[in-house]
Amino acid sequence: MKLIAEILKELGADEDKAFTVCPGQLAYFKGVKTVGELTDDKIVMVCGKKIITLEGENLFAAEYFQGDMLIKGDIKKVSIE
């Protein structure tokens, strides 16, 4: 993860609000404030000032602790507002 931290720093991004997605398998989010919707085909989260929406099939929150969230399932789309 050191490489990712270096890339984010170079881009001026906030590492505490970063996320990683492996399409069709899982996604890991940091800095999740709230979860607005949690169904098996759509998950909506608020991370900082952004709203992140995942769409797919058989989605579920595998872990959620202190702002970190691991989502598993067939992830097909991620959008950020």
PDB file of N, CA, C and O in Angstrom:
ATOM      1  N   MET A   1       0.809  -1.197   0.000  1.00  0.00           N
ATOM      2  CA  MET A   1       0.000   0.000   0.000  1.00  0.00           C
ATOM      3  C   MET A   1       0.852   1.260   0.000  1.00  0.00           C
ATOM      4  O   MET A   1       0.325   2.362  -0.150  1.00  0.00           O
ATOM      5  N   LYS A   2       2.137   1.113   0.163  1.00  0.00           N
ATOM      6  CA  LYS A   2       3.004   2.274   0.175  1.00  0.00           C
ATOM      7  C   LYS A   2       2.977   2.985  -1.177  1.00  0.00           C
ATOM      8  O   LYS A   2       3.010   4.214  -1.229  1.00  0.00           O
ATOM      9  N   LEU A   3       2.918   2.230  -2.261  1.00  0.00           N
ATOM     10  CA  LEU A   3       2.864   2.827  -3.594  1.00  0.00           C
ATOM     11  C   LEU A   3       1.603   3.672  -3.758  1.00  0.00           C
ATOM     12  O   LEU A   3       1.664   4.789  -4.273  1.00  0.00           O
ATOM     13  N   ILE A   4       0.476   3.146  -3.327  1.00  0.00           N
ATOM     14  CA  ILE A   4      -0.771   3.894  -3.428  1.00  0.00           C
ATOM     15  C   ILE A   4      -0.689   5.182  -2.612  1.00  0.00           C
ATOM     16  O   ILE A   4      -1.138   6.235  -3.065  1.00  0.00           O
ATOM     17  N   ALA A   5      -0.119   5.101  -1.415  1.00  0.00           N
ATOM     18  CA  ALA A   5       0.035   6.290  -0.573  1.00  0.00           C
ATOM     19  C   ALA A   5       0.900   7.341  -1.272  1.00  0.00           C
ATOM     20  O   ALA A   5       0.598   8.532  -1.204  1.00  0.00           O
ATOM     21  N   GLU A   6       1.963   6.913  -1.936  1.00  0.00           N
ATOM     22  CA  GLU A   6       2.835   7.841  -2.648  1.00  0.00           C
ATOM     23  C   GLU A   6       2.117   8.487  -3.837  1.00  0.00           C
ATOM     24  O   GLU A   6       2.273   9.683  -4.084  1.00  0.00           O
ATOM     25  N   ILE A   7       1.339   7.699  -4.565  1.00  0.00           N
ATOM     26  CA  ILE A   7       0.591   8.230  -5.705  1.00  0.00           C
ATOM     27  C   ILE A   7      -0.425   9.260  -5.236  1.00  0.00           C
ATOM     28  O   ILE A   7      -0.540  10.337  -5.823  1.00  0.00           O
ATOM     29  N   LEU A   8      -1.170   8.929  -4.171  1.00  0.00           N
ATOM     30  CA  LEU A   8      -2.167   9.860  -3.647  1.00  0.00           C
ATOM     31  C   LEU A   8      -1.528  11.152  -3.165  1.00  0.00           C
ATOM     32  O   LEU A   8      -2.066  12.238  -3.387  1.00  0.00           O
ATOM     33  N   LYS A   9      -0.389  11.036  -2.511  1.00  0.00           N
ATOM     34  CA  LYS A   9       0.311  12.222  -2.023  1.00  0.00           C
ATOM     35  C   LYS A   9       0.750  13.100  -3.194  1.00  0.00           C
ATOM     36  O   LYS A   9       0.611  14.322  -3.146  1.00  0.00           O
ATOM     37  N   GLU A  10       1.273  12.480  -4.233  1.00  0.00           N
ATOM     38  CA  GLU A  10       1.719  13.216  -5.419  1.00  0.00           C
ATOM     39  C   GLU A  10       0.559  13.953  -6.089  1.00  0.00           C
ATOM     40  O   GLU A  10       0.734  15.057  -6.606  1.00  0.00           O
ATOM     41  N   LEU A  11      -0.621  13.340  -6.078  1.00  0.00           N
ATOM     42  CA  LEU A  11      -1.802  13.950  -6.683  1.00  0.00           C
ATOM     43  C   LEU A  11      -2.473  14.975  -5.771  1.00  0.00           C
ATOM     44  O   LEU A  11      -3.371  15.702  -6.196  1.00  0.00           O
ATOM     45  N   GLY A  12      -2.032  15.025  -4.517  1.00  0.00           N
ATOM     46  CA  GLY A  12      -2.644  15.943  -3.559  1.00  0.00           C
ATOM     47  C   GLY A  12      -3.965  15.434  -3.019  1.00  0.00           C
ATOM     48  O   GLY A  12      -4.779  16.203  -2.509  1.00  0.00           O
ATOM     49  N   ALA A  13      -4.171  14.119  -3.134  1.00  0.00           N
ATOM     50  CA  ALA A  13      -5.427  13.517  -2.674  1.00  0.00           C
ATOM     51  C   ALA A  13      -5.376  13.234  -1.181  1.00  0.00           C
ATOM     52  O   ALA A  13      -4.301  13.139  -0.589  1.00  0.00           O
ATOM     53  N   ASP A  14      -6.545  13.102  -0.587  1.00  0.00           N
ATOM     54  CA  ASP A  14      -6.665  12.800   0.834  1.00  0.00           C
ATOM     55  C   ASP A  14      -6.703  11.284   1.010  1.00  0.00           C
ATOM     56  O   ASP A  14      -7.705  10.650   0.682  1.00  0.00           O
ATOM     57  N   GLU A  15      -5.641  10.708   1.516  1.00  0.00           N
ATOM     58  CA  GLU A  15      -5.534   9.260   1.683  1.00  0.00           C
ATOM     59  C   GLU A  15      -6.610   8.701   2.618  1.00  0.00           C
ATOM     60  O   GLU A  15      -6.974   7.530   2.512  1.00  0.00           O
ATOM     61  N   ASP A  16      -7.116   9.529   3.530  1.00  0.00           N
ATOM     62  CA  ASP A  16      -8.143   9.076   4.469  1.00  0.00           C
ATOM     63  C   ASP A  16      -9.517   8.935   3.828  1.00  0.00           C
ATOM     64  O   ASP A  16     -10.447   8.430   4.456  1.00  0.00           O
ATOM     65  N   LYS A  17      -9.650   9.377   2.584  1.00  0.00           N
ATOM     66  CA  LYS A  17     -10.933   9.259   1.888  1.00  0.00           C
ATOM     67  C   LYS A  17     -10.769   8.502   0.567  1.00  0.00           C
ATOM     68  O   LYS A  17     -11.575   8.667  -0.348  1.00  0.00           O
ATOM     69  N   ALA A  18      -9.746   7.688   0.473  1.00  0.00           N
ATOM     70  CA  ALA A  18      -9.478   6.933  -0.747  1.00  0.00           C
ATOM     71  C   ALA A  18     -10.245   5.614  -0.746  1.00  0.00           C
ATOM     72  O   ALA A  18     -10.719   5.150   0.290  1.00  0.00           O
ATOM     73  N   PHE A  19     -10.353   5.027  -1.930  1.00  0.00           N
ATOM     74  CA  PHE A  19     -10.979   3.711  -2.009  1.00  0.00           C
ATOM     75  C   PHE A  19     -10.339   2.873  -3.103  1.00  0.00           C
ATOM     76  O   PHE A  19      -9.709   3.391  -4.025  1.00  0.00           O
ATOM     77  N   THR A  20     -10.516   1.573  -2.977  1.00  0.00           N
ATOM     78  CA  THR A  20      -9.985   0.609  -3.930  1.00  0.00           C
ATOM     79  C   THR A  20     -11.125  -0.281  -4.384  1.00  0.00           C
ATOM     80  O   THR A  20     -11.906  -0.759  -3.561  1.00  0.00           O
ATOM     81  N   VAL A  21     -11.230  -0.511  -5.698  1.00  0.00           N
ATOM     82  CA  VAL A  21     -12.300  -1.356  -6.234  1.00  0.00           C
ATOM     83  C   VAL A  21     -11.696  -2.447  -7.095  1.00  0.00           C
ATOM     84  O   VAL A  21     -10.866  -2.185  -7.966  1.00  0.00           O
ATOM     85  N   CYS A  22     -12.122  -3.668  -6.840  1.00  0.00           N
ATOM     86  CA  CYS A  22     -11.799  -4.808  -7.698  1.00  0.00           C
ATOM     87  C   CYS A  22     -13.123  -5.205  -8.347  1.00  0.00           C
ATOM     88  O   CYS A  22     -13.906  -5.934  -7.739  1.00  0.00           O
ATOM     89  N   PRO A  23     -13.389  -4.739  -9.575  1.00  0.00           N
ATOM     90  CA  PRO A  23     -14.685  -4.970 -10.212  1.00  0.00           C
ATOM     91  C   PRO A  23     -15.095  -6.441 -10.176  1.00  0.00           C
ATOM     92  O   PRO A  23     -14.298  -7.344 -10.431  1.00  0.00           O
ATOM     93  N   GLY A  24     -16.357  -6.639  -9.852  1.00  0.00           N
ATOM     94  CA  GLY A  24     -16.890  -7.994  -9.813  1.00  0.00           C
ATOM     95  C   GLY A  24     -16.589  -8.745  -8.535  1.00  0.00           C
ATOM     96  O   GLY A  24     -17.049  -9.875  -8.370  1.00  0.00           O
ATOM     97  N   GLN A  25     -15.813  -8.140  -7.602  1.00  0.00           N
ATOM     98  CA  GLN A  25     -15.410  -8.881  -6.407  1.00  0.00           C
ATOM     99  C   GLN A  25     -15.626  -8.121  -5.109  1.00  0.00           C
ATOM    100  O   GLN A  25     -16.439  -8.518  -4.274  1.00  0.00           O
ATOM    101  N   LEU A  26     -14.881  -7.006  -4.942  1.00  0.00           N
ATOM    102  CA  LEU A  26     -14.961  -6.281  -3.676  1.00  0.00           C
ATOM    103  C   LEU A  26     -14.490  -4.849  -3.825  1.00  0.00           C
ATOM    104  O   LEU A  26     -13.864  -4.481  -4.819  1.00  0.00           O
ATOM    105  N   ALA A  27     -14.801  -4.047  -2.816  1.00  0.00           N
ATOM    106  CA  ALA A  27     -14.352  -2.658  -2.760  1.00  0.00           C
ATOM    107  C   ALA A  27     -14.062  -2.301  -1.310  1.00  0.00           C
ATOM    108  O   ALA A  27     -14.752  -2.754  -0.396  1.00  0.00           O
ATOM    109  N   TYR A  28     -13.028  -1.480  -1.109  1.00  0.00           N
ATOM    110  CA  TYR A  28     -12.639  -1.037   0.234  1.00  0.00           C
ATOM    111  C   TYR A  28     -12.662   0.488   0.259  1.00  0.00           C
ATOM    112  O   TYR A  28     -12.028   1.137  -0.574  1.00  0.00           O
ATOM    113  N   PHE A  29     -13.388   1.053   1.206  1.00  0.00           N
ATOM    114  CA  PHE A  29     -13.534   2.502   1.333  1.00  0.00           C
ATOM    115  C   PHE A  29     -13.045   2.966   2.688  1.00  0.00           C
ATOM    116  O   PHE A  29     -13.260   2.301   3.701  1.00  0.00           O
ATOM    117  N   LYS A  30     -12.376   4.130   2.699  1.00  0.00           N
ATOM    118  CA  LYS A  30     -11.952   4.773   3.936  1.00  0.00           C
ATOM    119  C   LYS A  30     -12.724   6.079   4.073  1.00  0.00           C
ATOM    120  O   LYS A  30     -13.055   6.712   3.071  1.00  0.00           O
ATOM    121  N   GLY A  31     -13.010   6.481   5.291  1.00  0.00           N
ATOM    122  CA  GLY A  31     -13.654   7.763   5.537  1.00  0.00           C
ATOM    123  C   GLY A  31     -15.149   7.774   5.286  1.00  0.00           C
ATOM    124  O   GLY A  31     -15.713   8.818   4.958  1.00  0.00           O
ATOM    125  N   VAL A  32     -15.801   6.627   5.436  1.00  0.00           N
ATOM    126  CA  VAL A  32     -17.252   6.566   5.240  1.00  0.00           C
ATOM    127  C   VAL A  32     -17.931   7.207   6.452  1.00  0.00           C
ATOM    128  O   VAL A  32     -17.772   6.737   7.578  1.00  0.00           O
ATOM    129  N   LYS A  33     -18.687   8.279   6.216  1.00  0.00           N
ATOM    130  CA  LYS A  33     -19.401   8.946   7.303  1.00  0.00           C
ATOM    131  C   LYS A  33     -20.731   8.266   7.586  1.00  0.00           C
ATOM    132  O   LYS A  33     -21.044   7.946   8.733  1.00  0.00           O
ATOM    133  N   THR A  34     -21.515   8.048   6.528  1.00  0.00           N
ATOM    134  CA  THR A  34     -22.820   7.406   6.675  1.00  0.00           C
ATOM    135  C   THR A  34     -23.119   6.526   5.468  1.00  0.00           C
ATOM    136  O   THR A  34     -22.521   6.667   4.402  1.00  0.00           O
ATOM    137  N   VAL A  35     -24.060   5.617   5.671  1.00  0.00           N
ATOM    138  CA  VAL A  35     -24.545   4.766   4.591  1.00  0.00           C
ATOM    139  C   VAL A  35     -26.008   5.146   4.372  1.00  0.00           C
ATOM    140  O   VAL A  35     -26.840   4.983   5.265  1.00  0.00           O
ATOM    141  N   GLY A  36     -26.314   5.654   3.178  1.00  0.00           N
ATOM    142  CA  GLY A  36     -27.656   6.122   2.883  1.00  0.00           C
ATOM    143  C   GLY A  36     -28.579   5.043   2.366  1.00  0.00           C
ATOM    144  O   GLY A  36     -29.791   5.102   2.575  1.00  0.00           O
ATOM    145  N   GLU A  37     -28.011   4.055   1.691  1.00  0.00           N
ATOM    146  CA  GLU A  37     -28.806   2.953   1.141  1.00  0.00           C
ATOM    147  C   GLU A  37     -27.940   1.708   1.123  1.00  0.00           C
ATOM    148  O   GLU A  37     -26.756   1.765   0.792  1.00  0.00           O
ATOM    149  N   LEU A  38     -28.539   0.588   1.481  1.00  0.00           N
ATOM    150  CA  LEU A  38     -27.797  -0.672   1.534  1.00  0.00           C
ATOM    151  C   LEU A  38     -28.734  -1.805   1.104  1.00  0.00           C
ATOM    152  O   LEU A  38     -29.440  -2.397   1.921  1.00  0.00           O
ATOM    153  N   THR A  39     -28.717  -2.088  -0.203  1.00  0.00           N
ATOM    154  CA  THR A  39     -29.522  -3.185  -0.734  1.00  0.00           C
ATOM    155  C   THR A  39     -28.585  -4.129  -1.473  1.00  0.00           C
ATOM    156  O   THR A  39     -27.393  -3.850  -1.610  1.00  0.00           O
ATOM    157  N   ASP A  40     -29.120  -5.237  -1.946  1.00  0.00           N
ATOM    158  CA  ASP A  40     -28.247  -6.198  -2.624  1.00  0.00           C
ATOM    159  C   ASP A  40     -27.855  -5.766  -4.035  1.00  0.00           C
ATOM    160  O   ASP A  40     -27.024  -6.422  -4.664  1.00  0.00           O
ATOM    161  N   ASP A  41     -28.436  -4.669  -4.551  1.00  0.00           N
ATOM    162  CA  ASP A  41     -28.031  -4.190  -5.870  1.00  0.00           C
ATOM    163  C   ASP A  41     -27.544  -2.735  -5.881  1.00  0.00           C
ATOM    164  O   ASP A  41     -27.143  -2.221  -6.926  1.00  0.00           O
ATOM    165  N   LYS A  42     -27.580  -2.069  -4.709  1.00  0.00           N
ATOM    166  CA  LYS A  42     -27.123  -0.674  -4.646  1.00  0.00           C
ATOM    167  C   LYS A  42     -26.697  -0.306  -3.226  1.00  0.00           C
ATOM    168  O   LYS A  42     -27.392  -0.601  -2.254  1.00  0.00           O
ATOM    169  N   ILE A  43     -25.539   0.345  -3.132  1.00  0.00           N
ATOM    170  CA  ILE A  43     -25.048   0.850  -1.844  1.00  0.00           C
ATOM    171  C   ILE A  43     -24.641   2.303  -2.055  1.00  0.00           C
ATOM    172  O   ILE A  43     -23.866   2.611  -2.960  1.00  0.00           O
ATOM    173  N   VAL A  44     -25.170   3.200  -1.212  1.00  0.00           N
ATOM    174  CA  VAL A  44     -24.862   4.625  -1.294  1.00  0.00           C
ATOM    175  C   VAL A  44     -24.194   5.043   0.008  1.00  0.00           C
ATOM    176  O   VAL A  44     -24.726   4.808   1.094  1.00  0.00           O
ATOM    177  N   MET A  45     -23.008   5.673  -0.111  1.00  0.00           N
ATOM    178  CA  MET A  45     -22.239   6.099   1.057  1.00  0.00           C
ATOM    179  C   MET A  45     -21.874   7.571   0.941  1.00  0.00           C
ATOM    180  O   MET A  45     -21.731   8.102  -0.160  1.00  0.00           O
ATOM    181  N   VAL A  46     -21.726   8.219   2.079  1.00  0.00           N
ATOM    182  CA  VAL A  46     -21.207   9.578   2.120  1.00  0.00           C
ATOM    183  C   VAL A  46     -19.786   9.486   2.662  1.00  0.00           C
ATOM    184  O   VAL A  46     -19.553   9.004   3.771  1.00  0.00           O
ATOM    185  N   CYS A  47     -18.841   9.960   1.849  1.00  0.00           N
ATOM    186  CA  CYS A  47     -17.421   9.965   2.225  1.00  0.00           C
ATOM    187  C   CYS A  47     -16.927  11.399   2.082  1.00  0.00           C
ATOM    188  O   CYS A  47     -16.759  11.898   0.969  1.00  0.00           O
ATOM    189  N   GLY A  48     -16.699  12.049   3.202  1.00  0.00           N
ATOM    190  CA  GLY A  48     -16.337  13.460   3.152  1.00  0.00           C
ATOM    191  C   GLY A  48     -17.495  14.254   2.585  1.00  0.00           C
ATOM    192  O   GLY A  48     -18.607  14.192   3.109  1.00  0.00           O
ATOM    193  N   LYS A  49     -17.242  15.003   1.514  1.00  0.00           N
ATOM    194  CA  LYS A  49     -18.299  15.781   0.869  1.00  0.00           C
ATOM    195  C   LYS A  49     -18.825  15.082  -0.383  1.00  0.00           C
ATOM    196  O   LYS A  49     -19.628  15.654  -1.120  1.00  0.00           O
ATOM    197  N   LYS A  50     -18.390  13.878  -0.624  1.00  0.00           N
ATOM    198  CA  LYS A  50     -18.786  13.131  -1.821  1.00  0.00           C
ATOM    199  C   LYS A  50     -19.809  12.048  -1.486  1.00  0.00           C
ATOM    200  O   LYS A  50     -19.803  11.474  -0.397  1.00  0.00           O
ATOM    201  N   ILE A  51     -20.681  11.788  -2.450  1.00  0.00           N
ATOM    202  CA  ILE A  51     -21.615  10.674  -2.345  1.00  0.00           C
ATOM    203  C   ILE A  51     -21.158   9.620  -3.339  1.00  0.00           C
ATOM    204  O   ILE A  51     -21.060   9.889  -4.536  1.00  0.00           O
ATOM    205  N   ILE A  52     -20.883   8.434  -2.848  1.00  0.00           N
ATOM    206  CA  ILE A  52     -20.391   7.345  -3.690  1.00  0.00           C
ATOM    207  C   ILE A  52     -21.475   6.274  -3.774  1.00  0.00           C
ATOM    208  O   ILE A  52     -22.001   5.821  -2.758  1.00  0.00           O
ATOM    209  N   THR A  53     -21.793   5.883  -4.997  1.00  0.00           N
ATOM    210  CA  THR A  53     -22.813   4.875  -5.230  1.00  0.00           C
ATOM    211  C   THR A  53     -22.197   3.674  -5.936  1.00  0.00           C
ATOM    212  O   THR A  53     -21.530   3.821  -6.960  1.00  0.00           O
ATOM    213  N   LEU A  54     -22.421   2.496  -5.385  1.00  0.00           N
ATOM    214  CA  LEU A  54     -22.009   1.248  -6.021  1.00  0.00           C
ATOM    215  C   LEU A  54     -23.255   0.540  -6.507  1.00  0.00           C
ATOM    216  O   LEU A  54     -24.269   0.499  -5.810  1.00  0.00           O
ATOM    217  N   GLU A  55     -23.178  -0.014  -7.701  1.00  0.00           N
ATOM    218  CA  GLU A  55     -24.285  -0.790  -8.234  1.00  0.00           C
ATOM    219  C   GLU A  55     -23.758  -2.130  -8.706  1.00  0.00           C
ATOM    220  O   GLU A  55     -22.624  -2.237  -9.172  1.00  0.00           O
ATOM    221  N   GLY A  56     -24.590  -3.146  -8.581  1.00  0.00           N
ATOM    222  CA  GLY A  56     -24.195  -4.480  -8.993  1.00  0.00           C
ATOM    223  C   GLY A  56     -25.201  -5.510  -8.528  1.00  0.00           C
ATOM    224  O   GLY A  56     -26.400  -5.240  -8.457  1.00  0.00           O
ATOM    225  N   GLU A  57     -24.702  -6.692  -8.212  1.00  0.00           N
ATOM    226  CA  GLU A  57     -25.561  -7.779  -7.755  1.00  0.00           C
ATOM    227  C   GLU A  57     -24.948  -8.433  -6.524  1.00  0.00           C
ATOM    228  O   GLU A  57     -23.728  -8.519  -6.387  1.00  0.00           O
ATOM    229  N   ASN A  58     -25.812  -8.887  -5.643  1.00  0.00           N
ATOM    230  CA  ASN A  58     -25.388  -9.588  -4.419  1.00  0.00           C
ATOM    231  C   ASN A  58     -24.397  -8.771  -3.595  1.00  0.00           C
ATOM    232  O   ASN A  58     -23.455  -9.326  -3.029  1.00  0.00           O
ATOM    233  N   LEU A  59     -24.605  -7.456  -3.526  1.00  0.00           N
ATOM    234  CA  LEU A  59     -23.729  -6.576  -2.750  1.00  0.00           C
ATOM    235  C   LEU A  59     -24.069  -6.666  -1.271  1.00  0.00           C
ATOM    236  O   LEU A  59     -25.239  -6.747  -0.898  1.00  0.00           O
ATOM    237  N   PHE A  60     -23.043  -6.652  -0.434  1.00  0.00           N
ATOM    238  CA  PHE A  60     -23.255  -6.607   1.006  1.00  0.00           C
ATOM    239  C   PHE A  60     -22.024  -6.023   1.692  1.00  0.00           C
ATOM    240  O   PHE A  60     -20.903  -6.128   1.194  1.00  0.00           O
ATOM    241  N   ALA A  61     -22.261  -5.409   2.839  1.00  0.00           N
ATOM    242  CA  ALA A  61     -21.176  -4.844   3.640  1.00  0.00           C
ATOM    243  C   ALA A  61     -20.561  -5.973   4.449  1.00  0.00           C
ATOM    244  O   ALA A  61     -21.143  -6.434   5.432  1.00  0.00           O
ATOM    245  N   ALA A  62     -19.393  -6.411   4.035  1.00  0.00           N
ATOM    246  CA  ALA A  62     -18.716  -7.508   4.727  1.00  0.00           C
ATOM    247  C   ALA A  62     -18.148  -7.039   6.061  1.00  0.00           C
ATOM    248  O   ALA A  62     -18.149  -7.785   7.040  1.00  0.00           O
ATOM    249  N   GLU A  63     -17.658  -5.784   6.097  1.00  0.00           N
ATOM    250  CA  GLU A  63     -17.124  -5.209   7.332  1.00  0.00           C
ATOM    251  C   GLU A  63     -17.349  -3.705   7.302  1.00  0.00           C
ATOM    252  O   GLU A  63     -17.282  -3.076   6.246  1.00  0.00           O
ATOM    253  N   TYR A  64     -17.617  -3.135   8.477  1.00  0.00           N
ATOM    254  CA  TYR A  64     -17.780  -1.686   8.613  1.00  0.00           C
ATOM    255  C   TYR A  64     -17.346  -1.316  10.021  1.00  0.00           C
ATOM    256  O   TYR A  64     -18.006  -1.687  10.992  1.00  0.00           O
ATOM    257  N   PHE A  65     -16.229  -0.578  10.142  1.00  0.00           N
ATOM    258  CA  PHE A  65     -15.693  -0.235  11.450  1.00  0.00           C
ATOM    259  C   PHE A  65     -14.932   1.072  11.354  1.00  0.00           C
ATOM    260  O   PHE A  65     -14.020   1.207  10.539  1.00  0.00           O
ATOM    261  N   GLN A  66     -15.304   2.032  12.182  1.00  0.00           N
ATOM    262  CA  GLN A  66     -14.629   3.325  12.309  1.00  0.00           C
ATOM    263  C   GLN A  66     -14.371   3.987  10.954  1.00  0.00           C
ATOM    264  O   GLN A  66     -13.276   4.492  10.705  1.00  0.00           O
ATOM    265  N   GLY A  67     -15.373   3.983  10.088  1.00  0.00           N
ATOM    266  CA  GLY A  67     -15.258   4.660   8.806  1.00  0.00           C
ATOM    267  C   GLY A  67     -14.678   3.837   7.682  1.00  0.00           C
ATOM    268  O   GLY A  67     -14.667   4.286   6.536  1.00  0.00           O
ATOM    269  N   ASP A  68     -14.195   2.646   7.976  1.00  0.00           N
ATOM    270  CA  ASP A  68     -13.691   1.754   6.935  1.00  0.00           C
ATOM    271  C   ASP A  68     -14.786   0.756   6.576  1.00  0.00           C
ATOM    272  O   ASP A  68     -15.434   0.186   7.453  1.00  0.00           O
ATOM    273  N   MET A  69     -14.984   0.552   5.269  1.00  0.00           N
ATOM    274  CA  MET A  69     -16.052  -0.340   4.833  1.00  0.00           C
ATOM    275  C   MET A  69     -15.547  -1.249   3.721  1.00  0.00           C
ATOM    276  O   MET A  69     -14.951  -0.788   2.748  1.00  0.00           O
ATOM    277  N   LEU A  70     -15.793  -2.541   3.880  1.00  0.00           N
ATOM    278  CA  LEU A  70     -15.454  -3.533   2.871  1.00  0.00           C
ATOM    279  C   LEU A  70     -16.755  -4.063   2.294  1.00  0.00           C
ATOM    280  O   LEU A  70     -17.593  -4.604   3.015  1.00  0.00           O
ATOM    281  N   ILE A  71     -16.915  -3.902   0.988  1.00  0.00           N
ATOM    282  CA  ILE A  71     -18.121  -4.349   0.304  1.00  0.00           C
ATOM    283  C   ILE A  71     -17.750  -5.495  -0.624  1.00  0.00           C
ATOM    284  O   ILE A  71     -16.772  -5.422  -1.368  1.00  0.00           O
ATOM    285  N   LYS A  72     -18.542  -6.544  -0.567  1.00  0.00           N
ATOM    286  CA  LYS A  72     -18.320  -7.683  -1.444  1.00  0.00           C
ATOM    287  C   LYS A  72     -19.544  -7.874  -2.336  1.00  0.00           C
ATOM    288  O   LYS A  72     -20.651  -7.451  -2.003  1.00  0.00           O
ATOM    289  N   GLY A  73     -19.317  -8.514  -3.462  1.00  0.00           N
ATOM    290  CA  GLY A  73     -20.392  -8.787  -4.399  1.00  0.00           C
ATOM    291  C   GLY A  73     -19.937  -8.521  -5.816  1.00  0.00           C
ATOM    292  O   GLY A  73     -18.763  -8.231  -6.049  1.00  0.00           O
ATOM    293  N   ASP A  74     -20.847  -8.616  -6.763  1.00  0.00           N
ATOM    294  CA  ASP A  74     -20.547  -8.391  -8.173  1.00  0.00           C
ATOM    295  C   ASP A  74     -20.693  -6.909  -8.481  1.00  0.00           C
ATOM    296  O   ASP A  74     -21.755  -6.461  -8.913  1.00  0.00           O
ATOM    297  N   ILE A  75     -19.622  -6.146  -8.256  1.00  0.00           N
ATOM    298  CA  ILE A  75     -19.630  -4.694  -8.451  1.00  0.00           C
ATOM    299  C   ILE A  75     -19.506  -4.390  -9.942  1.00  0.00           C
ATOM    300  O   ILE A  75     -18.542  -4.788 -10.596  1.00  0.00           O
ATOM    301  N   LYS A  76     -20.504  -3.675 -10.464  1.00  0.00           N
ATOM    302  CA  LYS A  76     -20.528  -3.380 -11.896  1.00  0.00           C
ATOM    303  C   LYS A  76     -20.339  -1.907 -12.197  1.00  0.00           C
ATOM    304  O   LYS A  76     -19.886  -1.552 -13.286  1.00  0.00           O
ATOM    305  N   LYS A  77     -20.684  -1.026 -11.234  1.00  0.00           N
ATOM    306  CA  LYS A  77     -20.601   0.405 -11.491  1.00  0.00           C
ATOM    307  C   LYS A  77     -20.321   1.164 -10.202  1.00  0.00           C
ATOM    308  O   LYS A  77     -20.876   0.844  -9.151  1.00  0.00           O
ATOM    309  N   VAL A  78     -19.456   2.172 -10.291  1.00  0.00           N
ATOM    310  CA  VAL A  78     -19.171   3.077  -9.180  1.00  0.00           C
ATOM    311  C   VAL A  78     -19.347   4.497  -9.700  1.00  0.00           C
ATOM    312  O   VAL A  78     -18.780   4.857 -10.732  1.00  0.00           O
ATOM    313  N   SER A  79     -20.128   5.301  -8.992  1.00  0.00           N
ATOM    314  CA  SER A  79     -20.271   6.705  -9.386  1.00  0.00           C
ATOM    315  C   SER A  79     -20.029   7.600  -8.180  1.00  0.00           C
ATOM    316  O   SER A  79     -20.293   7.230  -7.036  1.00  0.00           O
ATOM    317  N   ILE A  80     -19.514   8.799  -8.477  1.00  0.00           N
ATOM    318  CA  ILE A  80     -19.170   9.769  -7.438  1.00  0.00           C
ATOM    319  C   ILE A  80     -19.834  11.095  -7.771  1.00  0.00           C
ATOM    320  O   ILE A  80     -19.725  11.593  -8.891  1.00  0.00           O
ATOM    321  N   GLU A  81     -20.526  11.661  -6.784  1.00  0.00           N
ATOM    322  CA  GLU A  81     -21.168  12.969  -6.964  1.00  0.00           C
ATOM    323  C   GLU A  81     -20.560  13.966  -6.019  1.00  0.00           C
ATOM    324  O   GLU A  81     -20.959  15.131  -6.010  1.00  0.00           O
TER     325      GLU A  81
END
